[in-house]
Amino acid sequence: MKYSYVSHLYCPKCDKHYDTKQQHQLCTCGAPLLVDYHWDELKADLKREELATRQPTLWRYHEMLPVEDEANVVSQGEGMTPLIAMPALGKDMGVENLYMKDEGLVPTGTFKARGATVGVSKAKEVGVKEFAMPTNGNAGAAWALYGAKAGIQSTIVMPQDAPKITRNEVALSGANLYLVNGLISDAGKIVGQAVKDFGLYDVSTLKEPYRIEGKKTMGLEIAEQMNWKMPDVILYPTGGGVGLIGIYKALNELKKLGWVEGDLPRLVAVQATGCAPIVKAWEEGKNESEFWANSSTQAFGINVPKALGDFLVLDAIYKTQGCAIAVDDQEMLAEQAKIARLEGSFICPEGAAVFVAIRNLRKQDWIKDGETVVALNTGAGIKYPDTVNIDVPILEIGDTITVGSTDKA
């Protein structure tokens, strides 16, 4: 049996095809490229029950990933993050069957490691020697560290107010790190020029085809962890939107294989009120978003004023009867604290935004009684230490404390 059943790259706008054995960026029409596979052949050779015998990493799905030679796989054991029941929080918001897919437990502490392991592995396979990317922090950290493991040099440009811990990760990896006084869109312009000037491989969001293949494994895992039964709703914090696009792609691919039945889950893109281009486009019934001027949110990972793949995000929402919703930063941070108190999980602000969205959609009865809801927490809360501000009493030597139960929920 082959390691990968990859077939070709294709453009979702003009349907032009490309060879996966060569280096490619965008289609000649300017759209992102997607990966397709030999589905009939794969379906005949692989049974879903076989997956249970494999190692608990995302590479258990290697037949439906684009790396053709296992020797090129660059892995740190990422994937198969837990799908955690959240009964106390669910009761608090009136959602009986609430689950969290916790991506804070992968290497580098965020879901970005999924895109990095597949993207860097394929870059290695097609002979990339040096790549460059703009980042809000976590993607740059993941790609720089995986690039180091692969022996590929990286150049990373991020806003100067990106989380300091991600800056440290990039610097320690040996990457060329630059900070810009601006947004990720400004970093993107600098990277674009460097790519032209120095012939670097551009791994910006959706400018290479393989990051999305790593991200889609979240969808594959959710299906497997739920015994191949679809949940009713999946919510995702959406900046560049690759995770949501990937989950949608994965679930459609599982239907092609006949591994899941029924309607796809309603997909929900969650953004912040200070940066909500996808939400605005969805509310207006448009297929593409407009640049969001002066964007700002403490959920730094979703501070993306204009996503290259916005049309793919919106298509996924429309075709699953989903929606897009924006939440306020203060509600987000309050929810982050509530989740820690009720469920013992310290999640990232982007993940907390998803739970605010669930709470609001339940109040609107968009989420119905008895529906199964899966929230994506895309990273560990400890990667955002500056978003939590608490007052703690300082004791002098010899002071005593009063201990007792207090209701802080």
C-alpha positions as CSV (number, residue, x, y, z in Angstrom):
1,M,0.0,0.0,0.0
2,K,1.3,3.5,-0.8
3,Y,2.3,5.9,1.9
4,S,0.2,8.7,0.3
5,Y,-2.6,8.6,-2.3
6,V,-2.0,12.3,-3.3
7,S,-3.1,13.0,-6.9
8,H,-2.6,16.7,-7.8
9,L,-3.1,20.3,-6.8
10,Y,-6.0,22.2,-8.2
11,C,-7.4,25.7,-8.2
12,P,-10.8,26.1,-6.6
13,K,-11.5,29.1,-8.8
14,C,-10.3,28.2,-12.3
15,D,-9.7,24.4,-11.8
16,K,-6.2,24.5,-13.3
17,H,-4.1,21.5,-12.1
18,Y,-0.5,21.3,-10.9
19,D,2.0,18.6,-10.0
20,T,2.7,17.9,-6.3
21,K,6.3,16.9,-7.0
22,Q,7.2,20.6,-7.8
23,Q,7.3,23.8,-5.8
24,H,4.1,25.8,-6.2
25,Q,2.6,28.8,-4.6
26,L,-0.7,30.4,-5.8
27,C,-2.5,29.5,-9.0
28,T,-1.7,31.8,-12.0
29,C,-5.1,33.3,-11.4
30,G,-4.1,34.3,-7.9
31,A,-6.2,31.9,-5.9
32,P,-4.9,29.4,-3.3
33,L,-4.2,25.8,-4.5
34,L,-5.8,22.8,-2.8
35,V,-4.7,19.2,-2.7
36,D,-6.7,16.3,-4.2
37,Y,-6.2,12.5,-3.8
38,H,-7.0,9.2,-5.6
39,W,-10.1,8.6,-3.6
40,D,-11.4,5.5,-5.3
41,E,-8.0,3.8,-4.9
42,L,-7.7,4.9,-1.3
43,K,-11.2,3.7,-0.4
44,A,-10.4,0.3,-1.8
45,D,-7.1,0.0,0.1
46,L,-7.8,1.5,3.5
47,K,-10.5,0.7,6.1
48,R,-11.2,3.2,8.8
49,E,-10.9,0.5,11.5
50,E,-7.2,0.2,10.7
51,L,-6.5,3.7,12.0
52,A,-7.1,2.5,15.6
53,T,-4.0,0.3,15.4
54,R,-1.7,3.2,14.6
55,Q,0.3,5.7,16.6
56,P,-1.8,8.6,18.1
57,T,-0.4,11.4,15.9
58,L,-1.9,13.1,12.9
59,W,0.4,11.0,10.6
60,R,-2.0,8.1,11.3
61,Y,-3.9,9.6,8.3
62,H,-0.8,9.6,6.0
63,E,-2.7,8.1,3.1
64,M,-4.7,11.3,2.9
65,L,-1.8,13.7,3.4
66,P,0.5,15.0,0.7
67,V,3.9,13.7,1.7
68,E,4.8,10.8,-0.6
69,D,7.9,9.4,1.1
70,E,7.8,8.7,4.9
71,A,11.5,9.6,5.1
72,N,10.5,13.3,4.5
73,V,8.1,13.5,7.5
74,V,9.2,16.1,10.1
75,S,7.3,15.4,13.2
76,Q,7.3,16.1,17.0
77,G,4.4,13.8,17.8
78,E,1.6,16.3,17.1
79,G,-2.0,15.5,16.8
80,M,-4.7,13.3,18.4
81,T,-5.5,16.1,20.9
82,P,-8.3,15.2,23.4
83,L,-11.9,15.8,22.7
84,I,-13.0,16.9,26.2
85,A,-16.6,16.9,27.6
86,M,-17.4,20.2,29.3
87,P,-20.4,19.4,31.5
88,A,-20.2,22.2,34.0
89,L,-19.7,24.9,31.4
90,G,-22.4,23.3,29.2
91,K,-24.9,23.3,32.1
92,D,-24.0,27.0,32.7
93,M,-24.8,27.9,29.1
94,G,-27.6,25.4,28.5
95,V,-25.7,23.2,26.0
96,E,-26.1,19.6,27.2
97,N,-23.6,18.0,24.8
98,L,-20.6,20.4,24.8
99,Y,-17.1,19.3,23.8
100,M,-13.7,21.0,23.4
101,K,-11.1,19.9,21.0
102,D,-8.0,21.1,22.9
103,E,-5.2,22.1,20.6
104,G,-3.1,23.6,23.4
105,L,-1.6,20.2,23.9
106,V,0.4,19.9,20.7
107,P,4.1,20.8,20.3
108,T,4.6,24.6,20.4
109,G,1.3,24.9,22.3
110,T,-1.1,25.7,19.4
111,F,-2.8,24.1,16.4
112,K,-0.3,25.8,14.2
113,A,2.0,22.8,14.7
114,R,-0.4,20.8,12.5
115,G,0.1,23.0,9.5
116,A,3.8,23.2,10.2
117,T,4.5,19.5,10.4
118,V,2.8,18.8,7.0
119,G,3.9,22.1,5.4
120,V,7.5,21.7,6.4
121,S,7.6,18.0,5.5
122,K,6.3,18.7,2.0
123,A,8.7,21.7,1.6
124,K,11.5,19.3,2.5
125,E,10.2,16.8,-0.1
126,V,10.1,19.3,-2.9
127,G,13.5,20.7,-2.1
128,V,12.8,24.0,-0.3
129,K,16.0,25.4,1.3
130,E,14.6,28.6,2.9
131,F,11.1,29.9,3.5
132,A,9.6,33.1,4.7
133,M,6.3,34.0,6.4
134,P,4.4,36.8,8.1
135,T,2.8,35.8,11.4
136,N,0.8,37.0,14.4
137,G,3.1,34.8,16.5
138,N,2.1,31.2,16.8
139,A,2.4,30.1,13.2
140,G,5.8,31.7,13.0
141,A,7.0,29.9,16.1
142,A,5.7,26.5,14.8
143,W,7.2,26.9,11.3
144,A,10.5,28.2,12.6
145,L,10.9,25.3,15.0
146,Y,9.8,22.6,12.6
147,G,12.0,24.3,9.9
148,A,14.9,24.0,12.3
149,K,14.2,20.3,12.8
150,A,14.1,19.8,9.0
151,G,17.3,21.8,8.4
152,I,15.4,24.5,6.5
153,Q,16.3,28.2,7.1
154,S,13.4,30.5,7.9
155,T,12.7,34.2,7.8
156,I,9.8,35.3,10.1
157,V,8.2,38.8,10.3
158,M,5.7,39.6,13.0
159,P,4.0,42.6,14.6
160,Q,6.1,44.0,17.4
161,D,3.3,43.6,19.9
162,A,2.8,39.9,19.1
163,P,3.0,37.7,22.3
164,K,6.6,37.8,23.5
165,I,6.8,34.1,24.1
166,T,6.3,33.4,20.3
167,R,9.0,35.9,19.5
168,N,11.3,33.9,21.8
169,E,10.4,30.6,20.2
170,V,11.3,32.0,16.8
171,A,14.6,33.6,18.0
172,L,15.7,30.4,19.7
173,S,15.1,28.4,16.6
174,G,17.8,30.3,14.7
175,A,15.4,31.9,12.3
176,N,15.8,35.4,10.9
177,L,13.3,37.3,13.0
178,Y,12.0,40.8,12.2
179,L,9.4,42.9,14.0
180,V,7.3,45.4,12.3
181,N,5.4,48.4,13.8
182,G,2.1,47.4,12.3
183,L,-0.3,44.5,11.6
184,I,0.2,41.1,10.0
185,S,-0.9,42.7,6.7
186,D,2.1,45.0,7.0
187,A,4.3,42.0,7.8
188,G,2.9,40.3,4.7
189,K,4.0,43.2,2.4
190,I,7.6,43.0,3.8
191,V,7.7,39.2,3.3
192,G,6.3,39.6,-0.2
193,Q,9.2,41.9,-1.1
194,A,11.8,39.6,0.5
195,V,10.4,36.6,-1.5
196,K,10.9,38.6,-4.7
197,D,14.3,39.9,-3.7
198,F,15.9,36.7,-2.4
199,G,13.9,33.9,-4.1
200,L,12.5,32.6,-0.8
201,Y,9.6,30.1,-0.7
202,D,6.5,31.9,0.6
203,V,4.7,30.0,3.3
204,S,2.2,32.8,4.1
205,T,-1.3,31.6,4.9
206,L,-2.6,29.7,1.8
207,K,0.2,30.9,-0.4
208,E,1.6,27.3,-0.2
209,P,-0.9,24.4,-0.5
210,Y,0.0,22.1,2.3
211,R,-0.6,23.9,5.6
212,I,-4.3,23.3,5.1
213,E,-3.7,19.6,4.9
214,G,-2.2,19.6,8.3
215,K,-5.0,21.7,9.7
216,K,-7.7,19.4,8.2
217,T,-6.6,16.6,10.5
218,M,-8.5,18.3,13.3
219,G,-11.7,17.4,11.3
220,L,-10.4,13.8,10.8
221,E,-9.7,13.4,14.5
222,I,-13.1,14.9,15.6
223,A,-14.8,12.4,13.3
224,E,-12.8,9.4,14.6
225,Q,-13.1,10.5,18.3
226,M,-16.9,10.7,17.9
227,N,-17.0,7.2,16.4
228,W,-17.6,8.6,12.9
229,K,-20.8,10.4,13.8
230,M,-21.0,14.0,12.9
231,P,-21.6,16.6,15.6
232,D,-24.3,19.2,14.9
233,V,-22.1,22.3,15.2
234,I,-18.4,23.0,15.1
235,L,-17.1,26.5,16.0
236,Y,-13.7,27.8,15.1
237,P,-11.9,31.1,15.9
238,T,-11.2,32.5,12.5
239,G,-8.4,34.8,11.4
240,G,-6.8,33.4,8.2
241,G,-9.5,30.7,8.3
242,V,-7.3,27.8,7.3
243,G,-8.5,25.6,10.2
244,L,-12.1,26.1,9.3
245,I,-11.4,25.5,5.6
246,G,-9.4,22.4,6.5
247,I,-12.1,20.9,8.8
248,Y,-14.7,21.4,6.0
249,K,-12.3,19.8,3.5
250,A,-11.7,16.8,5.8
251,L,-15.3,16.1,6.5
252,N,-16.1,16.2,2.8
253,E,-13.3,13.8,2.1
254,L,-14.6,11.4,4.8
255,K,-17.9,11.4,3.0
256,K,-16.1,10.5,-0.3
257,L,-14.6,7.5,1.5
258,G,-18.0,6.6,3.0
259,W,-16.6,6.7,6.5
260,V,-19.3,9.2,7.8
261,E,-22.9,9.7,6.9
262,G,-25.5,12.4,7.2
263,D,-25.3,16.2,6.9
264,L,-22.1,18.0,7.7
265,P,-22.0,20.0,10.9
266,R,-23.0,23.6,10.8
267,L,-19.7,25.5,10.7
268,V,-19.3,28.7,12.6
269,A,-16.6,31.3,12.1
270,V,-15.9,33.2,15.3
271,Q,-14.2,36.6,15.2
272,A,-13.7,39.6,17.5
273,T,-15.8,42.8,17.2
274,G,-12.5,44.7,16.6
275,C,-11.7,42.6,13.6
276,A,-14.6,40.9,11.9
277,P,-14.3,41.0,8.1
278,I,-15.7,37.5,7.6
279,V,-18.7,38.3,9.9
280,K,-19.5,41.5,7.9
281,A,-19.3,39.6,4.6
282,W,-21.5,36.8,5.9
283,E,-24.1,39.3,7.2
284,E,-24.2,41.0,3.8
285,G,-24.4,37.7,1.9
286,K,-21.1,38.3,0.1
287,N,-18.6,35.7,-1.1
288,E,-15.5,37.8,-0.2
289,S,-14.6,40.1,2.6
290,E,-13.3,43.6,2.7
291,F,-10.2,44.8,4.4
292,W,-10.9,45.7,8.0
293,A,-9.2,49.0,8.8
294,N,-7.6,49.6,12.2
295,S,-8.3,46.1,13.5
296,S,-7.6,45.4,17.1
297,T,-8.3,42.5,19.5
298,Q,-6.6,40.8,22.5
299,A,-7.2,37.5,20.6
300,F,-4.1,38.2,18.6
301,G,-4.3,35.1,16.5
302,I,-7.6,36.2,14.9
303,N,-6.4,39.8,14.2
304,V,-6.4,39.3,10.4
305,P,-7.9,42.3,8.5
306,K,-8.2,40.4,5.2
307,A,-7.8,36.7,4.6
308,L,-6.6,35.4,1.3
309,G,-8.9,32.4,1.6
310,D,-12.0,34.3,2.8
311,F,-14.0,33.0,-0.2
312,L,-13.3,29.5,1.0
313,V,-14.3,30.2,4.6
314,L,-17.6,31.8,3.5
315,D,-18.3,28.9,1.1
316,A,-17.9,26.5,3.9
317,I,-20.3,28.5,6.1
318,Y,-22.9,28.8,3.4
319,K,-22.8,25.2,2.3
320,T,-23.2,23.9,5.9
321,Q,-25.9,26.4,6.9
322,G,-23.5,27.8,9.4
323,C,-22.9,31.4,10.4
324,A,-20.3,33.9,11.4
325,I,-20.4,35.8,14.7
326,A,-18.2,38.4,16.4
327,V,-17.6,38.6,20.2
328,D,-16.4,41.4,22.4
329,D,-12.9,41.2,24.0
330,Q,-14.2,41.8,27.5
331,E,-16.7,39.0,27.2
332,M,-13.9,36.8,25.8
333,L,-11.6,37.4,28.8
334,A,-14.5,36.9,31.3
335,E,-15.3,33.6,29.6
336,Q,-11.6,32.5,29.7
337,A,-11.7,33.0,33.5
338,K,-15.1,31.2,33.8
339,I,-13.8,28.2,31.9
340,A,-10.8,27.9,34.2
341,R,-13.0,28.0,37.3
342,L,-15.7,25.6,36.0
343,E,-13.6,23.2,33.9
344,G,-10.0,23.6,35.1
345,S,-8.9,24.5,31.6
346,F,-6.6,27.5,30.9
347,I,-7.4,28.2,27.2
348,C,-6.3,30.9,24.8
349,P,-8.3,34.1,24.2
350,E,-9.3,32.8,20.7
351,G,-10.7,29.6,22.2
352,A,-12.5,31.7,24.8
353,A,-14.1,33.7,22.0
354,V,-15.6,30.4,20.7
355,F,-17.3,29.7,24.0
356,V,-18.8,33.2,24.1
357,A,-20.1,32.6,20.6
358,I,-21.7,29.3,21.8
359,R,-23.3,31.1,24.8
360,N,-24.7,33.8,22.5
361,L,-25.9,31.4,19.8
362,R,-27.7,29.3,22.4
363,K,-29.5,32.3,23.8
364,Q,-30.6,33.1,20.2
365,D,-31.8,29.4,19.9
366,W,-29.5,29.0,16.9
367,I,-28.0,26.1,18.8
368,K,-31.0,23.9,19.8
369,D,-31.7,21.7,22.8
370,G,-29.8,18.4,22.7
371,E,-27.5,19.4,19.9
372,T,-23.9,18.2,20.0
373,V,-21.5,21.1,19.9
374,V,-17.7,21.0,19.4
375,A,-15.6,24.1,20.2
376,L,-12.0,24.4,19.0
377,N,-9.6,25.8,21.5
378,T,-6.6,26.6,19.3
379,G,-3.9,27.1,21.9
380,A,-2.7,27.0,25.5
381,G,-3.6,30.0,27.7
382,I,0.0,30.1,28.9
383,K,1.1,31.4,25.5
384,Y,-0.8,34.7,26.3
385,P,0.4,35.6,29.8
386,D,-0.2,39.3,29.3
387,T,-4.0,38.9,28.7
388,V,-4.6,37.9,32.3
389,N,-4.4,40.6,34.9
390,I,-5.3,39.6,38.5
391,D,-4.8,41.2,41.9
392,V,-3.1,38.9,44.4
393,P,-2.7,39.8,48.1
394,I,1.0,40.0,49.2
395,L,1.6,38.7,52.7
396,E,4.3,39.8,55.1
397,I,6.2,37.1,57.0
398,G,4.0,36.1,60.0
399,D,0.7,37.0,58.4
400,T,-2.1,34.5,58.5
401,I,-4.7,33.7,55.8
402,T,-8.4,33.0,55.9
403,V,-9.4,29.9,54.0
404,G,-13.0,29.2,53.1
405,S,-15.1,28.4,50.1
406,T,-16.2,31.3,48.0
407,D,-18.4,31.4,45.0
408,K,-16.4,33.1,42.3
409,A,-18.2,31.7,39.3
